[in-house]
């Protein structure tokens, strides 16, 4: 963690505060599931923002639960191959980070089953209270503007609260989320993007900017809580 030890001394009647800064930075994990690559692209933007916020950042993906045969029928094999260099996360990985930012596409207004399966595997960490006080946020992707942009993120907060996370969203200081001149994602709950019904759309610039903002914002909040 980025920890500051503060000392005070009095010299010639004046009070000085000496700050010794530990060289270790706050550690942020961006953990995601992506079927067609949209959330993967958003995860990279979130990580970029977190690094800008002064954090040491890792990107990992949750295990796939579908077979290659099924992914092939879904037209998702190319996206899977494009992500093979991204490490697969384990439950125990999460204890090594100060903040964890979860990315998941929507499935009928909820997180994808692959992400839910991973969160369900965190029972031992829950019993130990190992995640209490860590910062978390969520970003998502949906097929349409009304396909779960907000409900996917909000419903994802529920298990994270049970695990003890301190939830951070995407504040209105990211003012581009109020833009009404184009079709894009993002809400005060978190960054998001619209993939299109056939997955043929790519994240809007506002979506990517929102993801970067969210990553930076969470990194800075985590640093404040760590100090």
Rosetta silent file (secondary structure, phi, psi, omega in degrees, C-alpha in Angstrom):
SEQUENCE: XXXXXXXXXXXXXXXXXXXXXXXXXXXXXXXXXXXXXXXXXXXXXXXXXXXXXXXXXXXXXXXXXXXXXXXXXXXXXXXXXXXXXXXXXXXXXXXXXXXXXXXXXXXXXXXXXXXXXXXXXXXXXXXXXXXXXXXXXXXXXXXXXXXXXXXXXXXXXXXXXXXXXXXXXXXXXXXXXXXXXXXXXXXXXXXXXXXXXXXXXXXXXXXXXXXXXXXXXXXXXXXXXXX
SCORE:     score description
SCORE:     0.000 S_00000001
   1 L     0.000  157.930  173.636    0.000    0.000    0.000 S_00000001
   2 L   -86.740   98.175 -172.307    0.944    3.631   -0.373 S_00000001
   3 L  -112.374  132.897  178.552    1.310    4.452    3.309 S_00000001
   4 E  -111.571  125.476  175.773    2.363    7.779    4.738 S_00000001
   5 E   -99.494  123.271 -174.453    3.878    8.024    8.179 S_00000001
   6 E  -106.047  137.426  177.981    3.497   11.480    9.616 S_00000001
   7 E  -129.195  150.322  174.701    5.758   13.053   12.186 S_00000001
   8 E  -127.608  142.846  174.442    5.672   16.445   13.808 S_00000001
   9 E  -142.440  156.329 -179.032    8.467   18.379   15.404 S_00000001
  10 E  -111.748  122.234 -179.711    8.764   21.899   16.755 S_00000001
  11 E  -126.837  123.694  179.457   11.668   24.058   15.589 S_00000001
  12 L    51.564   38.791  176.231   12.085   27.671   16.735 S_00000001
  13 L    79.210    2.527  179.911    8.486   27.680   17.902 S_00000001
  14 E  -110.657  146.204 -179.210    7.072   26.576   14.547 S_00000001
  15 E   -96.820  126.957  178.766    5.363   23.271   13.836 S_00000001
  16 E  -119.621  140.661  176.624    6.546   21.292   10.840 S_00000001
  17 E  -108.458  118.487  178.790    4.982   18.133    9.476 S_00000001
  18 E  -100.278  129.727 -177.731    7.430   15.690    7.931 S_00000001
  19 E  -114.115  121.813  176.489    5.921   13.141    5.605 S_00000001
  20 E  -104.807  120.260 -175.164    7.690    9.901    4.843 S_00000001
  21 E  -104.045  125.706  175.277    6.162    8.181    1.845 S_00000001
  22 L   -70.129  137.764 -176.701    6.410    4.452    1.326 S_00000001
  23 L   -70.544  -17.518 -179.920    7.486    3.644   -2.224 S_00000001
  24 L   -71.542  131.938 -179.932    4.811    0.941   -2.543 S_00000001
  25 L   -91.207  163.239  169.782    1.792    2.152   -4.546 S_00000001
  26 L   -60.861  140.831 -178.454   -1.839    1.271   -4.101 S_00000001
  27 E  -107.438  129.457 -178.576   -2.592   -1.933   -6.026 S_00000001
  28 E  -121.252  134.254  174.356   -5.642   -2.147   -8.269 S_00000001
  29 E  -111.144  125.383  171.355   -7.032   -5.246   -9.964 S_00000001
  30 E  -100.912  112.320 -175.256   -9.269   -4.889  -13.014 S_00000001
  31 E  -119.674  132.456 -170.147  -11.079   -8.209  -13.274 S_00000001
  32 E  -148.619  166.961  165.592  -13.540   -8.893  -16.050 S_00000001
  33 L  -128.860  136.129 -178.558  -15.434  -11.283  -18.279 S_00000001
  34 L  -141.805  120.514 -179.964  -15.877  -10.469  -21.970 S_00000001
  35 L   -80.064  -47.639 -174.357  -17.667  -12.563  -24.571 S_00000001
  36 L  -114.191    5.152  174.398  -17.080  -10.445  -27.673 S_00000001
  37 L   101.858   -9.650 -178.149  -14.278   -8.137  -26.521 S_00000001
  38 H   -66.343  -45.811  179.065  -16.220   -5.000  -25.565 S_00000001
  39 H   -70.027  -31.363  174.984  -15.607   -5.378  -21.836 S_00000001
  40 H   -60.084  -45.081  179.273  -11.997   -6.321  -22.545 S_00000001
  41 H   -65.185  -40.375  177.366  -11.546   -2.984  -24.309 S_00000001
  42 H   -65.603  -37.702  179.472  -13.272   -1.159  -21.455 S_00000001
  43 H   -61.844  -39.837  178.185  -11.074   -2.992  -18.933 S_00000001
  44 H   -63.429  -38.100  178.362   -7.962   -1.701  -20.669 S_00000001
  45 H   -68.767  -40.616  176.860   -9.327    1.849  -20.423 S_00000001
  46 H   -59.596  -45.585  179.945  -10.164    1.392  -16.721 S_00000001
  47 H   -62.636  -40.083  177.839   -6.629    0.127  -16.103 S_00000001
  48 H   -59.186  -44.191  179.021   -5.168    3.088  -17.996 S_00000001
  49 H   -65.008  -40.831  179.779   -7.092    5.454  -15.748 S_00000001
  50 H   -63.871  -37.446  176.453   -6.051    3.645  -12.582 S_00000001
  51 H   -65.746  -39.061  176.549   -2.397    3.927  -13.584 S_00000001
  52 H   -61.818  -31.867  178.560   -2.910    7.634  -14.189 S_00000001
  53 L   -78.006    4.350  174.994   -4.277    7.777  -10.649 S_00000001
  54 L    93.710   12.288 -176.539   -0.943    6.510   -9.353 S_00000001
  55 L   -96.935  156.033  167.291   -1.788    2.847   -8.860 S_00000001
  56 E   -87.664  125.255 -168.138    0.004   -0.353   -9.734 S_00000001
  57 E  -124.603  137.555  170.827   -2.519   -2.165  -11.927 S_00000001
  58 E  -121.759  147.112  173.538   -3.124   -5.731  -13.078 S_00000001
  59 E  -115.492  127.299  176.686   -5.780   -6.929  -15.527 S_00000001
  60 E  -137.745  156.864  178.629   -7.159  -10.443  -15.132 S_00000001
  61 E  -115.026  154.111  178.119  -10.163  -12.325  -16.479 S_00000001
  62 L   -82.424  158.521 -178.287  -12.453  -14.758  -14.731 S_00000001
  63 L   -62.084  142.832  174.763  -12.559  -18.391  -15.912 S_00000001
  64 L   -76.846  139.299  179.068  -14.715  -19.202  -18.917 S_00000001
  65 L  -107.434   -8.203 -179.544  -17.559  -21.629  -18.169 S_00000001
  66 L   -97.327  148.689  177.739  -18.623  -22.297  -21.758 S_00000001
  67 L   -76.830  160.234  176.864  -17.025  -24.861  -24.052 S_00000001
  68 H   -60.506  -31.874  178.898  -15.302  -23.863  -27.266 S_00000001
  69 H   -62.091  -45.262  179.932  -18.101  -25.610  -29.149 S_00000001
  70 H   -68.928  -42.678  178.708  -20.704  -23.315  -27.608 S_00000001
  71 H   -60.946  -36.315  177.953  -18.503  -20.237  -28.007 S_00000001
  72 H   -63.334  -42.218  178.621  -18.040  -21.157  -31.654 S_00000001
  73 H   -66.240  -26.425  179.024  -21.798  -21.276  -32.197 S_00000001
  74 L   -86.051   -5.915 -177.131  -22.008  -17.855  -30.530 S_00000001
  75 L    71.645   29.814 -173.463  -19.318  -16.454  -32.806 S_00000001
  76 L  -112.412    5.746 -176.796  -17.134  -15.697  -29.785 S_00000001
  77 H   -68.100  -38.021  179.955  -14.044  -17.844  -30.386 S_00000001
  78 H   -63.024  -40.764  178.731  -12.010  -15.078  -32.007 S_00000001
  79 H   -65.339  -37.308  177.812  -12.625  -12.816  -29.020 S_00000001
  80 H   -63.956  -44.417 -179.761  -11.580  -15.605  -26.668 S_00000001
  81 H   -63.668  -35.206 -179.789   -8.337  -16.144  -28.577 S_00000001
  82 H   -67.551  -17.522 -178.180   -7.614  -12.406  -28.495 S_00000001
  83 L  -106.344    6.818 -174.604   -7.733  -12.523  -24.695 S_00000001
  84 L   -63.909  -22.578  179.401   -5.610  -15.614  -24.139 S_00000001
  85 L   -79.532  -11.706  179.453   -2.641  -13.527  -22.986 S_00000001
  86 L   -81.306  125.146 -179.152   -4.693  -12.089  -20.114 S_00000001
  87 L   -60.682  148.014  175.945   -4.089  -14.105  -16.903 S_00000001
  88 E   -89.360  130.228 -176.243   -7.027  -15.977  -15.396 S_00000001
  89 L   -78.658  152.576  169.163   -7.818  -14.830  -11.859 S_00000001
  90 L  -118.115  161.675 -179.242   -8.187  -17.013   -8.800 S_00000001
  91 H   -57.446  -41.701 -176.115  -10.141  -16.160   -5.663 S_00000001
  92 H   -66.852  -19.358  178.515   -6.970  -15.804   -3.613 S_00000001
  93 H   -59.756  -33.281 -170.296   -5.664  -13.139   -6.004 S_00000001
  94 H   -65.061  -25.945 -177.399   -8.132  -10.618   -4.634 S_00000001
  95 H   -70.371  -14.665 -175.717   -6.515  -10.341   -1.200 S_00000001
  96 H   -88.668    4.362 -174.470   -3.420   -8.798   -2.772 S_00000001
  97 L  -123.660  151.229  176.595   -5.163   -5.626   -3.949 S_00000001
  98 L   -85.303  -28.482  179.814   -6.447   -2.432   -2.350 S_00000001
  99 E  -141.136  143.430 -179.691   -9.132   -1.924   -5.006 S_00000001
 100 E  -132.028  124.088 -177.390  -10.890   -4.309   -7.373 S_00000001
 101 E  -113.835  118.686 -172.875  -12.864   -3.098  -10.385 S_00000001
 102 E   -98.637  133.221  176.722  -15.243   -5.660  -11.896 S_00000001
 103 E  -121.693  129.083 -178.972  -16.292   -5.661  -15.548 S_00000001
 104 E  -149.850  140.009  170.711  -19.130   -7.799  -16.869 S_00000001
 105 E   -72.581  164.762  179.174  -21.547   -7.791  -19.792 S_00000001
 106 E   -84.209  150.359  169.319  -25.227   -7.940  -18.968 S_00000001
 107 E  -134.395   96.856 -178.795  -27.322  -11.073  -18.985 S_00000001
 108 L    56.507   42.847  176.230  -30.980  -10.074  -18.726 S_00000001
 109 L    84.732    3.405 -179.482  -30.123   -7.105  -16.531 S_00000001
 110 E  -126.202  171.821  176.281  -27.704   -9.011  -14.293 S_00000001
 111 E   -64.477  156.710  177.505  -24.003   -9.888  -14.362 S_00000001
 112 L   -64.808  151.441 -178.018  -22.844  -12.679  -16.655 S_00000001
 113 H   -59.766  -33.609 -179.713  -22.883  -16.209  -15.237 S_00000001
 114 H   -63.434  -42.011  177.603  -19.094  -16.434  -15.537 S_00000001
 115 H   -69.836  -39.473  178.915  -18.647  -13.441  -13.217 S_00000001
 116 H   -62.958  -40.853  178.573  -21.341  -14.712  -10.851 S_00000001
 117 H   -61.997  -39.600  178.926  -19.600  -18.100  -10.671 S_00000001
 118 H   -66.604  -45.900  179.430  -16.339  -16.371   -9.765 S_00000001
 119 H   -62.892  -36.531  177.455  -17.959  -14.232   -7.076 S_00000001
 120 H   -65.091  -18.918  179.706  -19.693  -17.341   -5.717 S_00000001
 121 L   -83.499    0.464 -174.919  -16.236  -18.876   -5.301 S_00000001
 122 L   -91.613   15.950 -176.609  -15.238  -16.172   -2.788 S_00000001
 123 H   -55.614  -43.129 -179.309  -16.942  -17.865    0.160 S_00000001
 124 H   -64.874  -38.298  177.735  -13.729  -18.577    2.057 S_00000001
 125 H   -67.705  -36.956  176.301  -12.625  -14.960    1.710 S_00000001
 126 H   -61.740  -44.270 -179.050  -16.054  -13.842    2.937 S_00000001
 127 H   -63.343  -33.029 -179.600  -15.783  -16.085    6.009 S_00000001
 128 H   -85.710   -9.857 -174.938  -12.366  -14.619    6.818 S_00000001
 129 L    67.248   27.802 -171.880  -13.476  -11.037    6.177 S_00000001
 130 L   -72.836  -15.729 -177.005  -10.522  -10.785    3.817 S_00000001
 131 L  -108.411   -0.724 -178.113  -12.153   -8.298    1.454 S_00000001
 132 L   -63.378  129.557  177.304  -13.680   -5.943    4.018 S_00000001
 133 L    90.468   -7.855  175.533  -12.631   -2.343    3.456 S_00000001
 134 L   -77.189  150.477 -179.241  -11.301   -2.833   -0.068 S_00000001
 135 E   -87.163  143.969  178.631  -12.611   -0.448   -2.713 S_00000001
 136 E  -142.408  154.584  172.917  -14.692   -1.763   -5.608 S_00000001
 137 E  -148.449  168.664 -176.832  -16.457   -0.517   -8.702 S_00000001
 138 E  -136.773  140.606  170.708  -18.308   -2.087  -11.628 S_00000001
 139 E  -131.634  156.999 -171.654  -18.487   -1.393  -15.370 S_00000001
 140 E  -146.803  174.675  176.446  -20.647   -3.117  -17.956 S_00000001
 141 E  -140.350  137.838  177.941  -21.708   -3.587  -21.575 S_00000001
 142 E  -132.668  165.626 -178.535  -25.214   -4.105  -22.942 S_00000001
 143 L   -77.613  -25.738 -177.590  -26.741   -4.731  -26.331 S_00000001
 144 L  -143.534  166.749 -178.490  -28.965   -1.651  -26.281 S_00000001
 145 L   -60.300  -26.641 -178.120  -29.323    1.612  -24.335 S_00000001
 146 L  -114.066   26.702 -175.917  -32.110    0.077  -22.227 S_00000001
 147 L   -96.218   19.427  177.955  -30.705   -3.435  -22.014 S_00000001
 148 L   116.801   19.259 -178.690  -29.473   -3.283  -18.416 S_00000001
 149 L   -51.876  -44.936 -176.978  -26.988   -0.390  -18.396 S_00000001
 150 L   -95.270  -41.086 -175.518  -27.873    0.537  -14.821 S_00000001
 151 H   -64.983  -34.483  179.839  -29.460   -2.615  -13.377 S_00000001
 152 H   -62.188  -43.530 -179.871  -26.432   -4.765  -14.203 S_00000001
 153 H   -70.310  -48.197 -176.613  -24.141   -2.474  -12.231 S_00000001
 154 H   -62.218  -43.527  179.573  -26.532   -1.854   -9.348 S_00000001
 155 H   -67.350  -27.145  177.254  -27.373   -5.546   -8.915 S_00000001
 156 H   -69.794  -24.814  178.420  -23.670   -6.349   -8.993 S_00000001
 157 H   -63.005  -30.297 -171.461  -23.208   -4.126   -5.946 S_00000001
 158 H   -58.457  -55.923  178.318  -25.276   -6.508   -3.786 S_00000001
 159 H   -64.863  -29.042  179.490  -22.753   -9.379   -3.433 S_00000001
 160 H   -67.697  -36.410  174.018  -19.929   -6.845   -3.212 S_00000001
 161 H   -63.353  -41.996  178.298  -21.619   -5.254   -0.192 S_00000001
 162 H   -59.996  -35.400 -179.009  -21.918   -8.716    1.379 S_00000001
 163 H   -79.536   -9.889  175.145  -18.189   -9.209    0.873 S_00000001
 164 L    98.655   10.289 -179.109  -17.440   -5.926    2.630 S_00000001
 165 L   -69.834  151.318  169.729  -16.314   -3.767   -0.283 S_00000001
 166 E   -94.636  113.024 -171.173  -16.509    0.029   -0.212 S_00000001
 167 E   -85.847  133.531  177.991  -18.392    0.805   -3.434 S_00000001
 168 L  -126.420  133.314 -178.699  -17.351    3.718   -5.649 S_00000001
 169 L  -102.781 -148.090 -179.731  -19.263    4.814   -8.745 S_00000001
 170 L  -120.119   93.186 -172.755  -18.759    7.299  -11.563 S_00000001
 171 L   -66.188  164.879 -178.759  -19.561   10.774  -10.151 S_00000001
 172 L   -73.019    0.193  168.900  -20.992   13.604  -12.187 S_00000001
 173 L   -65.248  -19.235  165.563  -17.593   15.269  -12.149 S_00000001
 174 L   -86.306   85.805 -168.937  -17.312   13.089  -15.259 S_00000001
 175 H   -71.806  -18.593 -178.059  -19.674   15.477  -16.998 S_00000001
 176 H   -64.213  -19.724  179.924  -19.680   13.750  -20.388 S_00000001
 177 H   -67.241  -15.207  178.330  -22.126   11.174  -19.045 S_00000001
 178 H   -89.743   -1.949  179.857  -24.850   13.858  -19.260 S_00000001
 179 L   -60.234  132.909 -179.530  -24.314   14.322  -23.008 S_00000001
 180 L  -120.119   18.931 -177.226  -27.556   13.829  -24.931 S_00000001
 181 L   -98.824   -5.859 -179.275  -26.311   14.372  -28.478 S_00000001
 182 L  -149.352  165.389  179.035  -25.161   10.801  -29.141 S_00000001
 183 L   -90.341  117.559 -177.919  -25.870    7.224  -28.104 S_00000001
 184 L  -154.851  174.841  178.926  -23.397    6.136  -25.442 S_00000001
 185 L   -99.611 -157.167  178.669  -23.138    4.510  -22.050 S_00000001
 186 L    86.447  137.552  177.481  -22.051    5.610  -18.547 S_00000001
 187 E  -151.446  171.014  178.842  -24.123    6.512  -15.492 S_00000001
 188 L   -63.424  -10.534  179.940  -23.313    7.594  -11.937 S_00000001
 189 L   -84.552  -25.911  179.642  -23.177    3.898  -11.020 S_00000001
 190 E   164.467  168.470  178.184  -20.272    3.120  -13.338 S_00000001
 191 L   -71.211  151.663  179.165  -18.865    3.209  -16.836 S_00000001
 192 E  -157.771  166.068  178.512  -20.681    1.286  -19.548 S_00000001
 193 E  -143.274  164.436 -179.533  -20.874    0.792  -23.285 S_00000001
 194 E  -114.655  118.579 -173.970  -23.398   -0.334  -25.876 S_00000001
 195 L   -89.983  -17.731 -174.917  -22.332   -3.301  -27.995 S_00000001
 196 L    88.145  154.936 -176.389  -25.343   -3.504  -30.304 S_00000001
 197 L   -61.182  -27.463  178.660  -27.673   -6.446  -30.719 S_00000001
 198 L  -107.975    9.892 -179.400  -25.120   -8.320  -32.824 S_00000001
 199 L    71.051   22.421 -173.151  -22.067   -7.056  -30.957 S_00000001
 200 L   -92.567   -4.920  178.342  -21.110   -4.961  -33.961 S_00000001
 201 L   -93.493  155.322  176.017  -20.630   -1.636  -32.153 S_00000001
 202 L  -113.233  156.311 -178.469  -17.432   -0.510  -30.461 S_00000001
 203 L   -53.869  132.382  175.611  -17.193    1.565  -27.268 S_00000001
 204 L   -66.153  155.178  178.861  -18.004    5.241  -27.822 S_00000001
 205 H   -57.776  -36.312  177.519  -15.276    7.732  -26.915 S_00000001
 206 H   -63.751  -38.322  178.717  -17.423    8.856  -23.972 S_00000001
 207 H   -62.770  -45.560  179.888  -17.575    5.252  -22.764 S_00000001
 208 H   -67.093  -40.211  177.313  -13.801    4.883  -22.884 S_00000001
 209 H   -64.479  -39.251  177.480  -13.276    8.256  -21.242 S_00000001
 210 H   -64.009  -39.514  177.824  -15.740    7.259  -18.530 S_00000001
 211 H   -63.324  -44.029  177.691  -13.869    4.002  -17.965 S_00000001
 212 H   -62.523  -42.968  179.750  -10.574    5.887  -17.618 S_00000001
 213 H   -61.727  -44.833 -179.388  -12.183    8.374  -15.249 S_00000001
 214 H   -61.682  -44.019  179.079  -13.633    5.570  -13.134 S_00000001
 215 H   -61.616  -45.016  179.587  -10.285    3.792  -12.911 S_00000001
 216 H   -65.462  -42.544 -179.007   -8.469    6.962  -11.901 S_00000001
 217 H   -61.865  -45.480 -179.599  -11.176    7.943   -9.415 S_00000001
 218 H   -66.246  -39.888  178.265  -11.164    4.549   -7.715 S_00000001
 219 H   -60.308  -41.643 -178.639   -7.364    4.481   -7.534 S_00000001
 220 H   -70.974  -37.715  176.120   -7.353    7.863   -5.820 S_00000001
 221 H   -63.707  -43.309  179.370  -10.107    6.869   -3.371 S_00000001
 222 H   -61.332  -39.272  179.160   -8.194    3.680   -2.525 S_00000001
 223 H   -65.033  -40.063  179.205   -5.047    5.727   -1.888 S_00000001
 224 H   -64.732  -40.014  179.927   -6.932    8.043    0.470 S_00000001
 225 H   -70.855  -27.955 -177.891   -8.321    5.100    2.430 S_00000001
 226 H   -77.954  -23.855 -173.316   -4.893    3.472    2.599 S_00000001
 227 L   -90.700    0.000    0.000   -3.158    6.522    4.035 S_00000001
